[in-house]
Amino acid sequence: MNLFGNTEVEFISSKDNALLKQIRLLQALGSKGQKQRLANSQAVLEGVHLLQTWAGDPSLSIVLTSAAGLANPEILESLERHLALCPQTRLVELDTALWDSISELENAPHFLGLVQLPDSVIQPIAKQFLLNGDVVILEGIQDAGNVGAILRTVAATGVKTVVALRGCAHLWSSKVLRAGMGAHHQLTLYEDWTITNLMQYLDAPLLITAAEAKTDLYALQAQLKNPVAWVFGSEGHGVSVELRSQGQLVRIPLAAGVESLNVATAAAVCLFETVRVRSN
C-alpha cells in the first residue's frame, strides 16, 4: 500500500507486536522508563502539537496513527509535511482497537511517534567541554509539570541550555515532554549531572533563588547584563546547601504573609526579568 509518496504504510493488528511492546517500555515511570530510553536512544511523543513541533526533523523516525487519525485533517497535514522532508520515516497504521494499549491520553487524536534522543543526552561530555552563555540549572525538581513548564519558559526567553541535576524528573519522560509543549526541540538539554560535573563545565556565575537571600532580584541589573546560570531548586527544600555555597543567593520580593512561589513561577519571574534588563 503506497500513501504519502514513496513511504510505505505498515499495518499493525497484534497487541504483541514488538514495536508496541517497545513503546510501553519507553513510557514506563521512573528509572525503569529512563533506563529504556537511554538504552534505545528514543523517547515517545504523543499528541498533535508535539509531533507538529518535530515535523520535518529526521530524529522523528517512527510515527503511528490509526484509521481515525488518518481521517483527521490536522494529522494528515503534519504527516504530509514530515514525510515530504523525511520519506525514510517508518509510518505505522495501528488497528484502532489497539490504540489505548499505547496511548497515555484520553480522547486525544491518534498520533504518536518515537524520536531519537539528542547527543547531549546520550553522548559522553568531551574533556574540553564548556557551557557557554546563559544556563538554567534544575536541582531536585521532581514534579513533571513544573519541569515542563520551566522548559517552556526557558525557550520563550531565548535561553538555549538546561542542566537537570541528578534527582530531577527525567526530561524525556512522557509527562515532561507533554508539559514542555515542544520546548525540548528548541533547547540543548543535559541531565543526570552531579554538582561536580556542573562546576567543572560551567562558565557563567551562579544565581540561586532562595527565600532568605539578602540580594533582591530587582537589584541585579549589572549582573544580568551578562550571561548567568540561574538555579532553581526542589519544591519542598529549595536549592541544596552544597550548591548554595557556589553562587550568589537571590530573593524574589513577595507581599507580606506570602512565603514562597511555585518553582515554575519563580523561574518565569527571574528569566523574564533577565530579558527585561537586557532590553533596556
Buried (B, 14 or more C-beta within 10 A) or exposed (E): EEBBEEBEBBEBEEEEBEBBEBBBBBBBEEEEBBEBBBEBBBBBBBBBBBBBBBBBBEBBBBBBBBEBBBEBEBBBEBBEEBBEEBEEBBBBBBBEEBBEBBBBBEEEBBBBBBBBBBEBBBEEEEEEEEBEBBBBBBBBBEBBBBBBBBBBBBBBBEBBBBBBBEBBBBBBBBBBBBBBBBBBBBBBBBBBBEBEBBEBBBEBEBBBBBBEBEBEBBEBEEBBEEBBBBBBBBBEEBBBEEBBEBBBBBBBEEEEEEEEBEBBBBBBBBBEBBEEBBEE
